[in-house]
Amino acid sequence: MRNFRQALLWWYSLHARDLPWRRTRDPYQIWVSEVMLQQTRVATVVDRYRTFIASFPTLVALSLAEEDEVLTQWSGLGYYKRARELRHAAQVVMREHAGSLPQTFEELRRLPGIGQYSAAAIASIAFGEPVAVVDGNVERVITRVLGATEGAQLSTRARMRDAAQKLLDKDQPGTFNQAMMELGATVCHPRWPRCDKCPVQEICRTQGEHPRPPRAKILSRQTAYGLVQRKVGQSKTVEVLVQRRSADASQMPGMWELPEVDISIVENMEPVLRLRHAITNTAHYVTVYAMSEPPEENLEPHPAQQWANAEKLLGIPLTGLARKVLMRMDILPRPKSIRTGTKIPDALDPFVQNLNAKGNTRKEEHGKEEHER
């Protein structure tokens, strides 16, 4: 185990990606990053993390923010329940912990939205508690190093956590945990692992892919939306019609989106945009149709609609899909760290290009929590 720890930490000291949340020891900022990284690509998180921290630089600021303000800054990350629970937890910390984030794994676990993984990550990275992190990346590394078969002796999370705890470097728990996740995210890929780049290859009993159960089938759905625009005032400012999802919607309640269109009505029309958008286990094949004011009859009736210009759109919580469409149609500005598809060439800054070059493609596998660090 000592050889494993030494080899891993040496490799990490040379190859760790330069990520903004790794430049701070602020427990609040580390907490925010850990929540954002759940099932979300690093390149996407980098941009949203920066704007989120700029908007809510402290735990106090987050606790005092309105929910819509938080959701607006979260837009594009998905899994919006995370943002609501993050704000709720900040309020609990202010009310019950005098504004100081709890420092132990057990105390952190009691906060809203903080599970086993997040509590271990925050406790070890921010406070140095010797508790092992287990996400999909770590689980894969351990499974391969020990030569286990996924679904066999290390199938339960309790056994996996026990194995991770035995491997943990108790003197540098935060650094070791990040090194394990970095190895899984950038070298020990689910498919085609880069074993020739692995610092623990000689110790690994698998040295390659390991048997895995079949992946859950991805569902597909065709969806159509209307891009309804108008120009107002002497300046001919462009406004877009958006509508708010109901508060009791099963997904993204209270978020703003483009109005949905009946596909059967527009099947003979030429869309202005086609794209694929994944939400949980469903791939949405989306077509967007340009429509002029007033809204045409083929739009679905909706009780909560409003016109919004670009400035207003930036200040309301849009769904990730709506934000993606509006960026690709040049209605909203596109951050450099977000890929924009084939309509316009990608505009990625060198920092994010470096992230992608070092391995930035894993999100979630077999329903397990996995983080791209």
Buried (B, 14 or more C-beta within 10 A) or exposed (E): EEEBBEBBBEBBEEBBBEBBBBEEEBBBBBBBBBBBBBBBBBBBBBBBBBBBBEBBEBBBBBBBBEEBBBBBBBBBBBBBEBBBBBBBBBBBBBEEBEBEBBBEBEBBBEBBBBEBBBBBBBBBBBBBBBBBBBBBBBBBBBBBBBEBBBEEEBEEBEEBBEBBBEBBBEEBBBBBBBBBBBBBBBBBBBEEBEBEBBBBBEBBEBBEBBEBEEEEEEEEEEBBBBBBBBEEEEEEEBBBBBBBBEEEEEBBBBBBBBBBBEEEBBEEBEBBBEBEBEBEEEEBEBBBBBBEEEBBEBBEEBEEBEBBBBEEBBEBBBBBBBBBBBBBBEBBEBBBBBBBBEEEEBEBEEBBBEBBEBBBBBBBBBEBBBBBB
